[in-house]
Amino acid sequence: MLGGITVVQVYIVCGYTDLRRSIDGLAAIVKQNYGMNPYDRSLFPFCVRRRDRIKGLLWDEDGFLLLYKRLNDGSFQWPRSKSEMKLLSREQFVWLMQGLSIEQPKAIRKRTPGDLM
């Protein structure tokens, strides 16, 4: 949930994006480059080359929300591969917003009952 809005999934747009693009320009990237529906209540974060700013695109029932986060110190650990969109878990999204890598090698792995070590 984000400010009272239910976010179904978070897909980060890997690589770097010119954040001077408008809502329509970012929605076009989601649809044309990745074949995804920007209206499906998923959050689509984009990042600039300096990795200190993120714009997030999110559809709310009657229009788009454009979210913006700028770090005063430090940078986001953003995946660099240009042609990929990646689905994030809630934990990975929190890590990303905290400036951590989305691939935490020491994170506790979830296991189902009956799994053997």
Summary of the structure (lengths in Angstrom):
residues: 117
radius of gyration: 15.2
end to end distance: 33.8
largest distance: 50.5
contacts: 282
relative contact order: 0.21
helix: 17%
strand: 26%
